[in-house]
Amino acid sequence: VIIEYAPQQGDLDHIHTIYRDPTNDYGRNLSSNSSWLLAVGGWLLVVLPTTAGAHRLDEYLQATRVAIERERVDVDIDLTAGVSIAGQVTTWIDVNGDGEISQAESFAYARRC
Amino acid sequence: VDRPRVVAEAVGGGGRGGGIVFGRDEYFIAFLGAPSASSPWMLQFGGHHLAINVTVVGSDNVMTPSLPAAQPARYVLNGQTIRPLGNENDKGFALIAALDENQKKQAILNYQVRDLVLGRATTARSFSRGHARVVDECETAADAARHCAQWVGILNDEGASAKMAEIKTNLPRRTSRGVDRRPTVSSRITGSRDQR
């Protein structure tokens, strides 16, 4: 059994932990049904990148969703700044440095993105 | 089970679930395979900062790998301070406090690790460095077990009891021939401003 407890540094309360038993992940020792393990493994390869992920402190995380319909395509972009670079990202948006993001500043940043 | 039957239902306001942004709409419950008393199946509860994977085969179940995490780790709701991982934090520091000075020299690293070492997309089975084996006294072993129980206890009582019995059996312990240091239980604990 491996347990990690990793409080993230910075002003925010932000903790990652993980509980693993590498010899028995997904119950590999419990089941002799290989088709089950293969099938579940395929699903988990798809799911784990999102479910087991917690954003890193020094990355600017982008998540883009594309919805394709008959006559239109909607694109939503979520941008989440890690705490280590949040100040830098703020300066990109709040260009006049008054501590507030105006509508004009937000539109300008959205257009640049 | 011929093929996993996936039934996913968003919990909350009907969001798509499984996203990487915050909010209750992003959390989901999924069943892989049909719940059965004998055939394998799996329950997932996940979202941002949470991935609980429980595999069930008959009366046995395991909860590995799972990722309980929190942000914020302390907040006030209805006048009460909530610490989602407070017990995990406190039991960890209780374990460190139970060590003698020599054990603390082994256990407390002189550098910081910013994030999980064995998180997602890793297959390593142990920490490559800085892993101090410090559990060799009965009282310390009890503290280590209490620390582990914070995670194992997420399972139902039957599953958690079985796993805790296994963990207690495999904790390094002092024997008549010396210290049995089989490193079958590992925990890396880094400093936190939540320390008390």
Chai-1 contact restraints between the chains, C-beta under 6 A:
chainA,res_idxA,chainB,res_idxB,connection_type,confidence,min_distance_angstrom,max_distance_angstrom,comment,restraint_id
A,V1,B,I167,contact,1.0,0.0,6.0,A-B,restraint_1
A,V1,B,V185,contact,1.0,0.0,6.0,A-B,restraint_2
A,I2,B,L118,contact,1.0,0.0,6.0,A-B,restraint_3
A,I2,B,S186,contact,1.0,0.0,6.0,A-B,restraint_4
A,I3,B,W151,contact,1.0,0.0,6.0,A-B,restraint_5
A,I3,B,S187,contact,1.0,0.0,6.0,A-B,restraint_6
A,E4,B,L116,contact,1.0,0.0,6.0,A-B,restraint_7
A,E4,B,R188,contact,1.0,0.0,6.0,A-B,restraint_8
A,Y5,B,G92,contact,1.0,0.0,6.0,A-B,restraint_9
A,Y5,B,I189,contact,1.0,0.0,6.0,A-B,restraint_10
A,A6,B,D115,contact,1.0,0.0,6.0,A-B,restraint_11
A,A6,B,L116,contact,1.0,0.0,6.0,A-B,restraint_12
A,A6,B,T190,contact,1.0,0.0,6.0,A-B,restraint_13
A,P7,B,S192,contact,1.0,0.0,6.0,A-B,restraint_14
A,D13,B,P72,contact,1.0,0.0,6.0,A-B,restraint_15
A,D13,B,A73,contact,1.0,0.0,6.0,A-B,restraint_16
A,D13,B,R74,contact,1.0,0.0,6.0,A-B,restraint_17
A,H14,B,Q71,contact,1.0,0.0,6.0,A-B,restraint_18
A,I15,B,A69,contact,1.0,0.0,6.0,A-B,restraint_19
A,I15,B,A70,contact,1.0,0.0,6.0,A-B,restraint_20
A,I15,B,A73,contact,1.0,0.0,6.0,A-B,restraint_21
A,I15,B,L85,contact,1.0,0.0,6.0,A-B,restraint_22
A,H16,B,A69,contact,1.0,0.0,6.0,A-B,restraint_23
A,H16,B,L116,contact,1.0,0.0,6.0,A-B,restraint_24
A,T17,B,P68,contact,1.0,0.0,6.0,A-B,restraint_25
A,I18,B,L67,contact,1.0,0.0,6.0,A-B,restraint_26
A,I18,B,L116,contact,1.0,0.0,6.0,A-B,restraint_27
A,I18,B,G119,contact,1.0,0.0,6.0,A-B,restraint_28
A,Y19,B,S66,contact,1.0,0.0,6.0,A-B,restraint_29
A,Y19,B,W151,contact,1.0,0.0,6.0,A-B,restraint_30
A,R20,B,T64,contact,1.0,0.0,6.0,A-B,restraint_31
A,R20,B,P65,contact,1.0,0.0,6.0,A-B,restraint_32
A,D21,B,T64,contact,1.0,0.0,6.0,A-B,restraint_33
A,P22,B,R125,contact,1.0,0.0,6.0,A-B,restraint_34
A,N24,B,V62,contact,1.0,0.0,6.0,A-B,restraint_35
A,N24,B,T64,contact,1.0,0.0,6.0,A-B,restraint_36
A,D25,B,T64,contact,1.0,0.0,6.0,A-B,restraint_37
A,D25,B,P65,contact,1.0,0.0,6.0,A-B,restraint_38
A,Y26,B,T55,contact,1.0,0.0,6.0,A-B,restraint_39
A,G27,B,T55,contact,1.0,0.0,6.0,A-B,restraint_40
A,G27,B,V57,contact,1.0,0.0,6.0,A-B,restraint_41
A,G27,B,V62,contact,1.0,0.0,6.0,A-B,restraint_42
A,L30,B,V57,contact,1.0,0.0,6.0,A-B,restraint_43
A,L30,B,D60,contact,1.0,0.0,6.0,A-B,restraint_44
A,S31,B,P40,contact,1.0,0.0,6.0,A-B,restraint_45
A,S31,B,V57,contact,1.0,0.0,6.0,A-B,restraint_46
A,N33,B,P40,contact,1.0,0.0,6.0,A-B,restraint_47
A,W36,B,V1,contact,1.0,0.0,6.0,A-B,restraint_48
A,W36,B,P40,contact,1.0,0.0,6.0,A-B,restraint_49
A,A39,B,R3,contact,1.0,0.0,6.0,A-B,restraint_50
A,A39,B,P4,contact,1.0,0.0,6.0,A-B,restraint_51
A,V40,B,P4,contact,1.0,0.0,6.0,A-B,restraint_52
A,V40,B,L32,contact,1.0,0.0,6.0,A-B,restraint_53
A,W43,B,P4,contact,1.0,0.0,6.0,A-B,restraint_54
A,L48,B,R120,contact,1.0,0.0,6.0,A-B,restraint_55
A,T50,B,G18,contact,1.0,0.0,6.0,A-B,restraint_56
A,T50,B,I20,contact,1.0,0.0,6.0,A-B,restraint_57
A,T51,B,G46,contact,1.0,0.0,6.0,A-B,restraint_58
A,T51,B,A51,contact,1.0,0.0,6.0,A-B,restraint_59
A,A52,B,A51,contact,1.0,0.0,6.0,A-B,restraint_60
A,A52,B,L67,contact,1.0,0.0,6.0,A-B,restraint_61
A,A52,B,R120,contact,1.0,0.0,6.0,A-B,restraint_62
A,A54,B,H49,contact,1.0,0.0,6.0,A-B,restraint_63
A,A54,B,A69,contact,1.0,0.0,6.0,A-B,restraint_64
A,A63,B,I20,contact,1.0,0.0,6.0,A-B,restraint_65
A,D78,B,V21,contact,1.0,0.0,6.0,A-B,restraint_66
